[in-house]
Amino acid sequence: MDVTQTQTPAAAASGGAATATSGSGAPALSSDFETFLRMLTVQMQNQDPLNPVESSDFAVQLAQFSSVEQQVRTNDILSSLGDRLGALGMGQLLGWVGMTARAEMPVVFDGAPVPVNLSTEPGATEARLVVRDQNGATVQTLQVPLEGGEFDWAGVGDNGAPLPNGTYTLATESYSGESLLASTPVIQSAEILEARNTSGGTRLVLDNGQEIKADEVISLRNSV
């Protein structure tokens, strides 16, 4: 007796899907709707005549295929949009290279006085500049003008001896009597040498050895 081997609907669909996607990837899934129709045809031809697939099942498969197809197209559009926005951002930042940026940042000391800008709180009766090293230890505290403004930090400790070269964090502490009103990082100006697009966002490389985020820039001006 001849025995005709039948293929279940799931197996037929699985085989058709493998043919449709192998070697072509997501783009084929989003564009080859005719492949899906051929898959349905093969599935119908190989179904068990004693247990045929319900028409509602075909409708479900069609809806699932359409949903996946739409999701793939959406992902492609979002990816393309992200690439375009990234390129646009970098194109705009190219104009920043060579300009002087002002931002709150640590100070790189190399033995020469470092110009900074101090910000103090209104109503303060005393202002102190507090200097901390890379370990967070306070290495200098000195009184500064209440009005704040431009200030040249000489890079010396409380004992008057020059501090070692390195990176220091400077902040202006405003006091009313013995009460601390605010602690504000100093502002520095530096020329932008390079703009880098990183996973954490766009970063700017400055001529003072610092690297900051683009959104940390307070102001820009043409370098003299």
N, C-alpha and C positions, 0 to 999 in steps of 0.2 A: 504493500500500500504506500502510495506516495505521501510524504509528509511535507507540507509547506511550512517553512519556518517563518513565523511572524515576528515583528519587532514592536515592542510596546511604544505607545505614544511618547513616554518620557525619554526612552532610548533614542527614538528618531529625532526628537527635538534636540537632545544633547549632542548627537552626532552632527546635526545641521548647524548648531551653534558653534561647535568646534571648528567646522569648515569656514564659517563666516568670520570668526575672530582670529584664527591662527594666522600669524604672519602679517596681519593688517592693523591690529590694535584698535584703539578707541575711534579713530576717524572713520573706519569701515562701519562700525556699529552705528554711527550717527548718520551715515549717508546711504547704506545699502539696504533699503527697504525691500527691494526685490528678493534679496537673499532670504529675508524672513518669510515672504510669500512662498518661496520654493520649499522652505522648511515645513510650512503648513501642508503643502501639497504632498511631500514625502511622508509626513506624519499620517495623512489621511489614507495614502496608498498602502501603508504598512500597519494600519490599525487592525485590531482583532475584530473580524466581522460579527462575532458573537457578543462583543463588548465595545461598540464604537464610542468614540469620544463625543461627548455632548457638545452641541453648538455653543453653549454658554462657556465651556472651557476654552474654545477657540477665541471667544471674545475677551476672556480674561488674559490669555496669552498676548493678544494684540494690544490690550491696554498696558500690560507690563512692558512690552517692547517699546511702545510709544513713550512711556514714562522714562525708561532708561535712555532712550534716544534724546529726549528733551534735556535730561540731566547732563548728558555728555556735551551737548551743544552749549548749555549754560556754563559748564566748567571751562570750555574752550573760550567763551566770550569773556569770562571773568579773568582768565589767565592773560588773554591778550590785552584787556583793559589795564591790568596791573603792570604789565611790561611797558605800556605806553605812558602811564602815570609816572613810573620810575624814571623813564628816559626824559620825560618833561621836567621832573624835579632836578635831575642832574644837569640838564641843559640850562635851567635857571641859575643853579648854583655856580656854573662856570663863570658867570659874571661877578661872583663874589671873590674869586681868586685874585689876589693882588690888593684887595681892599683891607682896611683896618677894621677889625671887629672889637666891640666892647662886650665883656661878659664877666660874670662872677666865676672865678677859677682860682686854683692854687697858684702859688708863686714859685717859679724856678729861680733859685739864687745861685749865681756863679761868681760871687765876690764883689760885684758892682751893685750900687743902689738900684732898687726896683721901684719905678713910679707906679702908684696905685691910686684909686679913688675911694675915699671913705664916705660912707653914708651914716648919718646919725639921726636919732629920733627927736622930734620936736618936744620941748619940755624937759630935755635931759639937762642935768646939772654937771655931768662929768662923762667924758668919752675916753675909752681905753682901747688901744690896739693890742689884741691878744694873738700871739704867734705860736703855732703848734707844729711839731715836726711830723714826719711820716708815721710815727708810732702813736700820735695823738698827745704826746707830752708837751706841756706848755714850756717854751724856751725863752719867751720874752713877753712882758706886759709893760706898756708905757702909755702915758697920757697923750692924747692927741686933741687938736682943736675941736671945740664943740660944734663949729659950723661944718666940719667935715671937709670934703673937697679933695683936691690933689695933694698927694703926700708921697715923699720919697722914703721908702723903707731902706735903711742902711744895712740890714742883715747882721745885726749884732745881738748878743744875748743880754740878759739882765746884768751880767758882770762886765759888760762893755767889750768883751772879746768877740771877734768875728765868728759867725756861725759857720759850720761846714757847708760846703756846696751841696745843694739838694733841693727837694721840693718841700715847701712849707705852706700851711694853711693859715691865712690871715683873716681876722674878723674884727669888726668894730663893735664893741659892747657899749651901749648907752645906759647910763644909770641916772636915776632920780634919787638922790641920797644914797642909801645902800641897796635900793631896789633895782634890779636889772630890768630895763624896759625892753631891750631887743639886742640880739646879736646878729649882725649883718655882714656877710662875706664881702671882702673888698672887690672892687671892679678893676680889671686890667684891660689894656688895649694892646692888640697884637695883630700883625699882618697875617692874612690867610694865605697859606702856601698851597694847599691841596684840599679838595673835597672828595670824600670816600663814601661809596654806597655800601653799607654793611647790613647784616641781618638785623641789627638793632636800630637801624635808621641811618641817616646821613650824618657823617662826622667830618669835622673840619680840623685840619692839621695847621697849627700856628707856628710862627717863626720863633716863639719863645719856648718851644719844645712841648707845648701843651696840645691836647687833642680834646675837642668838645663836641657836643651835639649841635646840629644846626639851629635847633629851636631854643638853645641857651643864649644865642646872640641877642644882646640888648639893642645895639645900634651898629650901623655900618657907616664908614666914611671913606673917601678916597685917600689913599696913602700919600704922604707928602714926598 
